[in-house]
Amino acid sequence: MRVIVLGAPRPLHLNRWKDCLTEGGSELGWDMLHLPARGIPAEDVVRACKGADLFIWARTHGHVPDGDVAGMLCRIEDEGTPTVGVHLDLYWGIPRREAQIGVDPWWSCQWVFTADGGHQAEFLARGVNHRWLPPPLGRRWLGRSPADRRRFPGRVVFVGGYVPDIHGPHRAELLKWARRRYGFGFQQYGRGRPVWGADLGALYASAEVVLGDSAPAGRYWSDRVVCTLGRGGLLAHPRVEGMAELGLTDDVMLLYERGDYAGLGRQVDALTAARRREMTDAAIALVEERHLWEHRLRDIERVVFGCG
């Protein structure tokens, strides 16, 4: 199958899920071409899609082709190539994102797959043919990395930023609790201290527990879940509707009720090295079995082409 991906190619030391998507297609034996969305002439995209079996627009906010984008999608579809939009964000409940649902041309792809799985009726009301796409991991990042506790000394860590109108009060409360409870044993990495690529694997291997959080919404969590689990980190994360049916249970991570920091602390205190290893082994196996980009691309293939 020949697939054109309109995304944002990036090197290994940056956040590069669009490249992981493309690499996932290659793992399946598909012929993948990854084009940068920012500033590319719309005519060039149409030309590249001639004879392609599938077009995937892996969205980066603010990255759009030059020219008539809505017309670009229509021309690709008229030539017989299905169009699919993909993104890993939450949209409903975030006013600046909600306002663009069904308005921005990206939403007019024939199918739109996002990690926002709890708002199917709302998407339909805006005229968007939406499907839930729980975040996956790129196969190149699967498995443990060597620990480096001299560089990453925190016993408990958090990796990510904080945007109040997206993450709400829980993340700020979680970080405040961790700083008070663990003192210098807690370290936060994110926008001011970015860690990506191989370094992120070393960070996860070095920490005893990785605190996680996602914007509160049913059937939504960020890609930090599979990114941590698939790379050998022990993730602590609030319970979210939809996790259990995908294997994201107490067998592979420390789950707690949102806001119950005392309960989370007890779980961390009770953790043994043997139990941590058991859980992280199971987590890596789960991600390899169910949560790589190959799996999500097969899901897309089944929806678009009705196969499998």
C-alpha positions in Angstrom: 0.0 0.0 0.0 1.3 3.5 -0.9 0.6 6.1 1.8 1.3 9.8 1.8 1.8 11.3 5.3 1.5 15.1 5.6 3.2 15.9 8.9 6.3 17.3 10.4 9.5 15.3 10.0 11.9 15.7 12.9 15.2 14.3 14.2 15.5 11.7 16.9 16.1 14.2 19.8 12.7 15.9 19.4 9.0 14.9 19.8 8.4 13.0 16.5 5.3 11.0 16.6 4.6 11.8 13.0 7.9 10.1 12.1 6.9 7.1 14.3 3.6 6.9 12.4 5.5 6.8 9.2 8.0 4.2 10.5 5.0 2.1 11.7 3.7 2.0 8.2 7.1 0.9 6.9 7.1 -1.9 9.6 3.9 -3.1 7.9 5.5 -3.2 4.5 3.7 -0.1 3.3 5.4 2.4 1.0 5.5 5.6 3.1 6.3 9.2 2.0 6.4 11.8 4.8 5.9 15.4 3.6 6.3 18.5 5.8 2.9 20.3 6.2 4.2 23.7 7.0 4.3 25.9 3.9 4.3 23.1 1.3 2.3 24.2 -1.8 -1.1 22.5 -1.8 -0.6 21.6 -5.4 2.5 19.6 -4.5 0.5 17.5 -2.0 -2.1 16.8 -4.7 0.6 15.7 -7.1 2.2 13.5 -4.5 -1.1 11.7 -3.9 -1.6 10.7 -7.5 -2.1 6.9 -7.4 -1.7 6.7 -3.6 -3.9 4.3 -1.6 -4.2 6.5 1.4 -3.5 10.1 2.5 -2.9 10.8 6.2 -2.6 14.3 7.5 -0.9 13.9 10.9 -1.6 17.3 12.3 0.7 19.8 14.0 -1.1 22.9 15.1 -0.1 25.8 12.9 1.4 23.6 10.2 -0.7 24.0 7.0 0.0 23.9 3.3 0.0 27.1 1.2 -3.0 27.6 -1.0 -6.5 26.1 -1.1 -6.3 23.4 1.6 -10.0 22.4 1.5 -9.8 22.2 -2.3 -6.6 20.1 -1.9 -8.4 17.5 0.1 -11.3 17.4 -2.4 -9.0 16.9 -5.3 -7.2 14.1 -3.5 -10.5 12.4 -2.8 -11.8 13.0 -6.3 -8.7 11.1 -7.6 -9.8 8.1 -5.5 -7.4 8.5 -2.5 -9.1 8.4 0.9 -8.2 11.2 3.3 -7.6 10.7 7.0 -6.8 13.2 9.7 -4.8 12.0 12.7 -3.9 13.8 16.0 -3.3 12.8 19.6 -4.8 15.8 21.4 -8.0 16.4 23.5 -10.3 18.9 21.8 -13.6 19.1 23.7 -13.4 21.1 26.9 -10.6 23.4 25.6 -12.3 26.5 24.2 -9.7 27.5 21.7 -9.7 24.0 20.2 -13.4 23.5 20.4 -14.0 26.6 18.3 -12.1 25.1 15.4 -13.8 21.6 15.3 -15.6 21.3 12.0 -14.3 24.7 10.9 -10.6 24.2 10.1 -10.2 22.3 6.8 -8.3 19.5 8.5 -11.6 18.4 10.1 -13.1 17.8 6.6 -10.9 14.8 6.0 -13.2 11.8 5.2 -12.1 10.2 8.5 -10.6 12.0 11.6 -8.9 9.9 14.3 -8.0 11.6 17.6 -7.2 10.5 21.1 -10.4 12.4 22.3 -12.6 9.3 22.6 -15.3 10.5 24.9 -17.1 12.9 22.6 -18.4 11.0 19.7 -21.9 12.6 19.7 -20.3 16.1 19.8 -18.0 15.4 16.9 -21.0 14.1 14.9 -23.0 17.2 15.6 -20.2 19.3 14.1 -20.2 17.1 10.9 -16.9 15.3 11.7 -16.6 11.6 10.9 -14.5 10.9 14.0 -13.0 7.7 15.4 -11.1 7.2 18.7 -7.4 6.5 18.3 -5.7 5.8 21.7 -2.1 7.0 21.5 0.5 4.5 20.5 4.3 4.2 20.7 6.9 4.1 17.9 8.6 0.7 17.8 12.1 2.2 17.8 11.5 3.3 21.4 10.2 0.0 22.7 12.2 -1.6 25.5 14.4 -0.6 28.4 17.4 1.7 28.2 20.4 1.7 30.6 19.8 3.7 33.7 21.8 6.9 34.3 21.1 8.0 37.8 24.0 10.5 37.8 22.2 12.5 35.2 18.7 11.6 36.4 18.8 11.3 40.2 15.1 11.7 41.0 13.4 8.7 42.7 10.1 10.1 41.5 9.8 12.2 38.4 7.3 14.0 36.2 7.8 14.6 32.5 5.7 17.3 31.0 4.5 20.9 31.1 1.5 22.6 32.7 -1.0 24.6 30.8 -3.8 25.6 33.3 -6.7 25.9 30.7 -5.9 22.4 29.4 -4.7 20.4 32.4 -6.9 22.0 35.1 -6.0 22.1 38.8 -5.1 18.5 39.2 -1.7 18.7 37.6 -0.6 21.7 39.7 -1.9 19.8 42.9 0.0 16.6 41.9 3.3 18.5 41.4 2.8 20.4 44.6 2.2 17.2 46.5 5.2 15.4 45.0 7.5 18.3 45.9 6.3 18.3 49.5 6.4 14.5 49.9 9.7 13.7 48.1 11.7 16.9 48.4 14.9 16.6 46.4 13.9 13.0 45.5 11.4 14.5 43.1 12.4 16.0 39.8 10.3 17.6 37.1 11.3 17.6 33.4 9.4 19.4 30.7 9.5 22.7 28.8 12.2 24.2 30.9 14.2 20.9 31.1 13.2 19.0 27.9 14.1 15.3 27.6 13.5 13.4 24.4 14.9 10.5 22.4 17.4 8.1 24.0 17.7 10.4 27.0 14.0 9.9 27.8 14.5 6.1 28.0 17.4 6.6 30.4 15.3 8.9 32.5 12.5 6.3 32.8 15.0 3.6 33.6 16.5 5.7 36.3 13.4 6.7 38.2 11.5 4.4 40.6 8.2 5.9 39.7 7.1 8.3 36.9 4.1 10.4 37.8 1.6 10.9 35.0 -1.4 13.0 34.4 -3.6 13.8 31.4 -6.3 16.5 30.9 -9.4 15.2 32.6 -11.8 13.6 30.1 -13.4 10.3 29.6 -11.6 8.0 27.1 -8.7 10.3 26.7 -5.1 10.1 27.9 -1.9 11.6 26.5 0.8 9.6 24.8 2.9 9.8 28.0 1.1 6.6 29.0 2.4 4.3 26.3 5.7 6.3 26.0 6.4 5.5 29.7 5.1 2.0 29.8 6.7 0.9 26.5 10.1 2.2 27.6 10.3 0.4 30.9 9.1 3.2 33.2 6.7 2.5 36.0 3.9 5.0 35.5 1.5 6.3 38.2 -1.6 7.8 36.5 -5.2 8.6 37.4 -7.8 6.0 36.4 -9.6 6.9 33.1 -12.6 5.4 31.5 -11.5 3.2 28.6 -8.1 2.2 30.0 -9.0 -1.2 31.4 -10.5 -2.4 28.1 -7.1 -1.8 26.4 -5.1 -3.6 29.1 -4.0 -0.5 31.0 -4.7 -2.0 34.4 -3.1 -2.3 37.8 -0.9 -5.1 36.4 1.1 -2.7 34.4 0.9 0.7 36.2 0.0 2.4 39.5 -3.5 3.6 39.0 -5.2 5.9 41.5 -8.3 8.0 41.7 -7.7 11.5 40.6 -6.8 13.7 43.6 -6.2 10.7 45.9 -2.5 11.6 46.6 -2.5 9.8 50.0 -3.5 6.6 48.2 -0.9 7.1 45.5 1.7 7.6 48.2 0.8 4.4 49.9 1.2 2.5 46.6 4.7 4.0 46.1 5.7 3.2 49.6 4.6 -0.4 49.2 6.5 -0.9 46.0 9.3 -3.4 45.9 12.1 -3.8 43.3 10.7 -7.2 42.3 7.2 -5.9 41.9 8.4 -2.9 39.9 10.3 -5.2 37.5 7.3 -7.5 37.2 5.0 -4.6 36.3 7.4 -3.0 33.9 8.0 -6.3 32.1 4.3 -6.7 31.7 3.9 -3.1 30.5 6.5 -3.5 27.8 4.9 -6.8 26.6 1.5 -5.1 26.5 2.7 -2.2 24.4 4.4 -4.5 22.0 1.3 -6.6 21.7 -1.3 -3.8 21.4 -0.1 -0.2 21.4 2.5 0.4 18.7 1.9 2.5 15.6 1.5 -0.6 13.5 -1.6 -1.5 15.6 -3.2 1.9 15.2 -2.5 1.9 11.4 -4.1 -1.4 11.1 -7.1 0.0 13.0 -7.2 2.9 10.5 -7.0 0.5 7.6 -9.9 -1.6 8.9 -12.1 1.5 9.3 -11.2 3.1 5.9 -11.1 0.0 3.8 -13.4 -2.3 5.8 -10.9 -5.1 6.0 -10.0 -7.4 8.8 
